[in-house]
Amino acid sequence: MADPTFTQLLDWVDGRLDADRADAVAAHVASSAEATSTVAWIRSFREAGSAMPLQTPPEALRTSLRDVFRRHSTIPPGTGPVRELTGDPRPLRVAAGARSADGDGVGQVVLEGDGVSLTLTVLRRRATLVDLHGHLTWDGSQPRPEVVVSAPDPAERRVARPAVDGTFTLGDVSRDADEVWVVAPGATLHARIDLRSES
């Protein structure tokens, strides 16, 4: 095996490699001072990142910025491309920009709606399916919102009800899914998504 790449070292640290590849990377790390140093840096980076507090900007600032973007946007609300790589990837213990071992990668989308904010982390691990890990922020009203991921085939529609802290996971979501909705009293979000894209 050639020397592992930085991405493969990340995948090894996070346990995303199959057993044979993990053994090969472990052997390389044990025999290479440079790889050992890189792995130590990755672990240190993760620890430091996990310890950093996240702060939400004041609601007045968020509202003001949202209004500015809406005034200057030429894209109707809820439409257009939404494949931004942004947000906080720490809950999944991946570094920003890291790709999974199978080459399909990890991407994040952050969507803002009326009274709701949704972060979706897409793990592309199979040719036709993805796993979605999400975090939903809303005003805390009850009932909790539902997140609906829809596809042209109604049988592939998926629904998640986030936990009290706003987190949820949908495994084995079809890459044909092309819309996400957040449904709740006082909170609305609808956007087109592209899970087939490799970017």
N, C-alpha and C positions, 0 to 999 in steps of 0.2 A: 504494500500500500504506500502511496506517496504520502509525504508529510500532510497531516490534516490541515485544512484551512481554518481560519478564525471561526467561521460559521460552524464547521464541524466540531470545533472545540466547544462552542456555545451549546450545540446540540448534545454533546457528550455530558457536559456539566448538568444540563437540564433533563438528561435521561431520555432523549428522543431518538437515540440510535438503536438499531436492532442489535442483538447480542453479539454477532460476529464483528460488526463494525465498532461497537463499543469496546470490545476486547482489543481490537487493533489500535484504537485511539488510546486506550489505557496503557498499552505497552509502549506506545510512542511517548506519551507524557512521562512515563517512568524513566525513559532512557534519554530524554531531551531536556536540558536545563531551560532552553528557550520556551518550549511548550509548557513546562512546569510553571515558569514565570507568568506566561500568558493566562494559564488556568487560575493561578493565584490572583491575578489582576481581575479576571472576570468575576470570581467569587467576591472579591473586595468591592468591586463596582456594584454587584447585586446587593450586598449588605448595606452599603452606603445609600443606595437608591431606595431600599426598603425602609430605611430609617427616616427619610426625608418627609416632612409633613406636606400634605397637599392642601392648598388653600383655594377656595372658590372666590372668584372676583365678586365684588359687591353686585347685588342684583340690578341696581341702577346703572352701573357700568355695562353689564351684560345686555340689558334692555337697550341702552343707547347704541352700543355697537351693532346689535342685531338690526335696529332701525336704520342705521347708516348703511349696512350691507343690503338691506331690502330696498332702500331708496335708489341705490346705484346698481342693483342687479338687473341684468337683462333676461334672467332666467325666471320663469314663473315659479312661485313657491311650490315645493314638493316635486320638482322635476329636475332633469339634467343630471350630469355625472356627479357622483358622490364618492369618488374613490380617493379621498384625502388620507394620507398617512399622518396621523396626528393622535394626540391623546396620551394617556398614561398606560403603558403596557405592563406595569409591575405586577398586577394580579396574576398574569400568566407566566411571570418570571422569564420574560424574553427581553432582550435588549432591543431598542428601537432600530428597525432596519434588519433585524436578524431573519434569516430564512430557515425553514425546517429542513431536516435531512433529506427529504425526498424531492427537494427542489421546488415544490409548489409554493411554499412560503407562508408568511403571516402578513396580514394587512389590517389596518384599522380605519374605520369610518366614524366620524363624529357628526351627528345630525342634531340640529336645533329646530324645535317646533314651538307652537304656542303653549307655554307652560310646561315644556318637557324638553329634556336633552337626552340623547341616546348615543352611547358609544358601543360599536360592534367591533369585536376582534374576530377576524375570519382566519381560521386555520385550514389551509388547503392541503389535505393529506391524501385524498383519493381523487381519481379521475372524474367522478361524477358527483361526489359528495363533499361537503365541508362541515366543520364544526363552528358554531357561533357562540362566542362568550360575550355577554353584554352587561352593560351597566346603565340603568335608567335613573334619571334624576327628575323628580316632579315635586309638586308643592306638598306632598305628604297626605293629600286627601284620600279618603276611602270611597269606593273600593280601589285597590291598587290597579294601575293600568295593566292592560294586556299588550304584549308585543306580538304582532301577527306578521309572519313572513309568508308571502303568497307567491305562487308560481302559476304558469298557464294551466297546468294540470291540477285541478282542485284537490286531488289525492295527495299532492305534495305540499299542501298548506300546513304550516306549523304555527303553534301558539305557545307562548311562554308567559307565565305569570311570575314576575320578578319577586325575589325575597324582599323582606322588609328593608334590607340595605340597598335594594335596587339591582342586585346581581341576578343573572340567569344564564343557563346554558341550553343550547339546542344542538344536539348531536345529529350527525348524518342528515344534514339539510341538502336538498338537491341543488346543484349548481345552476339549475334552470330557474330557481327562485329569482324574481325580478322586482319585488316591491316589499317595503316594510311599512307597517302601520302601527301606531300606538293609539290605543282606544281607551279613553277614560273620560269621565265628566271633568270638564275644565282643562283637558290636556289633549292636544291633537298633533299628530305628526304623520305625514305620508311622504314617502320618497321612493324613487326608483333606485334600484341597486343592481350592480353587475358582479355576480359571483363567478362568472366565467373568465373574467380578465385575470391575467397573470401579474398585473401591476398593482 
